[in-house]
Amino acid sequence: MSSLISPMQNQLLAALPLAEFEPLAADLQLVPMRLGETLYEPGEPMQQAYFPTTAIVSLRYITESGASAETASVGNEGVVGIPLFLGGDSTPGSAVVQTAGHAYRLKGSLLKQQFNRAGALRRLLLRYVQALMAQTLQIAACNRHHSVEQQLCRWLLLTLDRSPSNNLVLTQELVASLLGVRREGISEAAGNLKRAGCISYRRGHIAVLDRSGLEVRACECYAVIHQELNRPLSDMNAPAGR
């Protein structure tokens, strides 16, 4: 499995000029990302950055009562650990693996060192931070103003964009906790999508049957987030021969 995975599957790493990728390459460590694995907890010092290839990581905020909601998610378009190069070493949220897969791990000190050289990596990471902030703002508005069914469609579409398959390994309980809604609301919304022929599901799995149907039922937030997540790479020329 690991032989089929390359750092080039992460869009940020793939967009780096060869001269900036090579100093990082020897220190990139391929690691498995297990479903439910916590990469960091609120307030704890962060030591590592993660560049997902096939995994998806959920950034969450947990209240004092134990309730949680997803503020953003990171797939192969980004990096987990932005406080490392923005001047901090911790965050009030947590990062939990939402979809199992792989990522490349890099020591935070090395990432910060390369970031401070003010080259293409710095420009690319700052553009990604802007995209991540836009995602967080859009999700906050979506969770406040749009129906649970629209939120579920948005979330499924963003997950599909980062997954190699239409078959997603997850439970309705997990989705409810990520969206910060009651499980009954997710059950009702999933039932509506199933009757419309958009999805099928069994415990622990959701299969998307009609992506276009999800897109019709989603609010505008999916298109906005999708566009913002692709913006960091829009004007970065991929190095030739890689």
C-alpha positions in Angstrom: 0.0 0.0 0.0 2.7 2.5 1.0 4.5 1.9 -2.3 1.5 3.4 -4.1 1.6 6.6 -2.1 3.7 9.6 -2.9 4.1 13.1 -1.4 2.9 14.4 -4.8 -0.6 13.2 -3.8 -0.7 16.2 -1.4 -1.4 19.3 -3.5 0.7 21.7 -1.5 3.8 19.5 -1.7 3.2 18.8 -5.4 3.0 22.6 -6.1 6.4 23.3 -4.6 9.3 24.0 -7.0 11.9 21.2 -7.0 14.5 23.4 -5.3 12.1 23.8 -2.3 10.7 20.3 -2.2 14.1 18.5 -2.1 15.2 20.0 1.3 11.9 18.6 2.8 11.8 15.3 1.0 14.2 13.4 3.2 12.4 14.4 6.4 8.9 13.6 5.2 7.7 10.4 6.9 4.8 8.4 5.6 2.4 7.5 8.4 -0.9 5.7 8.6 -3.9 7.7 9.8 -6.4 5.6 11.7 -10.1 6.4 11.9 -10.7 8.4 15.1 -7.0 9.0 15.8 -6.4 12.3 17.6 -3.4 14.2 16.2 -3.5 16.9 18.8 -5.7 18.0 21.7 -6.7 21.6 22.7 -3.9 23.6 24.4 -1.3 20.9 23.9 2.0 21.8 22.3 2.2 20.8 18.6 5.3 19.1 17.4 4.4 17.7 14.0 2.7 18.9 10.8 0.8 16.5 8.6 0.3 16.6 4.9 -2.6 14.2 4.1 -2.6 12.2 0.9 -5.6 9.8 1.3 -6.7 10.6 4.8 -9.1 13.4 5.9 -8.7 15.2 9.2 -11.4 17.0 11.0 -10.6 20.2 13.0 -13.0 20.4 15.9 -13.9 22.6 18.8 -15.1 21.0 22.0 -17.1 22.9 24.6 -16.9 22.5 28.4 -20.0 20.3 28.3 -18.3 17.9 25.9 -20.3 18.8 22.8 -18.3 19.2 19.6 -18.6 20.5 16.1 -16.3 20.6 13.1 -14.9 24.0 12.2 -13.0 22.8 9.1 -11.6 19.7 7.5 -8.3 19.0 5.8 -7.6 16.6 3.0 -5.0 16.3 0.3 -5.3 20.0 -0.5 -3.8 21.1 2.7 -1.8 20.7 5.9 -2.7 20.1 9.5 -0.7 22.2 12.0 -0.8 25.8 10.8 -0.1 27.2 14.2 3.4 25.8 13.9 4.4 28.4 11.3 2.0 31.2 12.3 3.9 31.9 15.6 2.0 29.6 18.0 2.4 26.0 19.1 -1.1 25.1 20.2 -4.7 25.6 19.4 -8.0 25.6 21.3 -9.4 22.9 19.0 -8.4 19.4 18.2 -7.6 17.4 15.1 -9.1 14.0 14.6 -8.9 11.6 11.7 -12.3 11.5 10.0 -11.3 9.2 7.1 -8.5 6.7 7.5 -5.6 6.8 5.1 -2.1 8.1 5.0 -0.3 11.4 5.4 3.3 12.7 5.4 4.5 13.9 8.8 7.1 16.6 9.1 8.7 18.0 12.3 7.2 21.4 13.1 10.7 22.9 13.6 11.6 22.0 10.0 8.4 23.4 8.5 8.9 26.6 10.4 12.5 26.8 9.2 11.5 26.5 5.6 8.6 28.8 6.0 10.9 31.5 7.4 13.0 31.4 4.2 10.1 33.4 2.5 10.1 31.3 -0.7 7.3 29.6 -2.6 6.4 27.4 0.4 5.7 30.5 2.5 3.5 32.0 -0.2 1.7 28.7 -0.7 1.1 28.1 3.0 -0.2 31.6 3.5 -2.7 31.2 0.6 -3.8 27.9 2.2 -4.3 29.6 5.6 -6.6 32.1 3.8 -8.6 29.3 2.2 -8.9 27.5 5.6 -10.2 30.7 7.2 -12.7 31.1 4.4 -13.8 27.4 5.0 -14.3 28.0 8.7 -16.3 31.2 8.2 -18.5 29.5 5.6 -19.2 26.5 7.8 -20.1 28.8 10.7 -22.7 30.6 8.5 -23.9 27.3 7.0 -24.5 25.7 10.4 -26.5 28.7 11.5 -28.6 29.4 8.5 -29.1 26.2 6.5 -31.0 23.1 7.0 -29.5 19.9 8.3 -30.1 18.2 4.9 -28.2 21.0 3.2 -25.4 20.8 5.7 -25.2 17.0 5.2 -25.0 17.4 1.4 -22.3 20.0 1.7 -20.3 17.7 4.1 -20.7 14.6 1.9 -19.6 16.5 -1.2 -16.5 17.9 0.4 -15.7 14.4 1.7 -16.2 13.0 -1.8 -13.8 15.6 -3.3 -11.0 14.1 -1.1 -11.9 10.4 -1.4 -10.9 7.9 -4.1 -14.3 6.1 -3.7 -18.0 6.9 -3.5 -18.2 4.5 -0.5 -17.5 6.4 2.7 -16.7 4.6 5.9 -18.5 6.6 8.6 -21.5 6.5 10.9 -24.5 8.8 11.3 -23.3 9.4 14.9 -20.0 10.7 13.6 -21.6 13.0 11.1 -24.0 14.3 13.7 -21.1 15.1 16.1 -19.1 16.8 13.3 -22.1 19.0 12.2 -23.0 19.7 15.9 -26.6 18.5 15.4 -28.8 15.7 16.9 -28.4 12.3 15.5 -32.2 12.2 14.8 -31.7 15.2 12.5 -29.0 13.3 10.5 -31.2 10.2 10.4 -34.1 12.2 8.9 -31.9 14.0 6.4 -30.1 10.8 5.3 -33.5 9.1 4.9 -34.6 11.9 2.6 -31.5 11.6 0.5 -31.9 7.8 0.4 -35.5 8.1 -0.8 -34.4 10.6 -3.5 -31.8 8.0 -4.7 -28.8 10.1 -3.8 -27.3 7.8 -1.2 -27.6 4.3 0.3 -26.4 3.4 3.7 -25.8 0.7 6.2 -24.2 0.9 9.6 -20.7 2.4 9.3 -21.0 3.1 5.5 -22.6 5.6 3.2 -22.5 5.1 -0.5 -23.1 8.1 -2.8 -25.2 7.0 -5.8 -26.1 10.4 -7.3 -23.6 13.2 -6.8 -25.5 15.6 -9.0 -28.5 15.1 -6.8 -26.5 16.0 -3.7 -25.2 19.1 -5.5 -28.8 20.2 -6.3 -29.8 19.8 -2.7 -26.7 21.4 -1.1 -26.7 25.1 -0.2 -24.3 27.5 -1.9 -21.7 26.8 0.8 -20.3 23.8 -0.9 -19.4 25.7 -4.1 -17.9 28.5 -2.1 -15.7 26.2 0.0 -14.7 24.1 -3.0 -13.6 27.3 -4.9 -11.6 28.6 -1.9 -9.8 25.4 -1.3 -8.6 25.3 -4.9 -7.6 29.0 -4.9 -4.1 28.5 -3.3 -3.0 26.5 -6.3 -4.7 28.5 -9.0 -1.7 30.7 -9.8 1.0 28.3 -8.7 2.7 26.6 -11.7 3.5 23.0 -10.9 7.2 22.2 -11.5 7.9 20.4 -14.7 8.9 16.7 -14.6 7.4 15.9 -11.2 
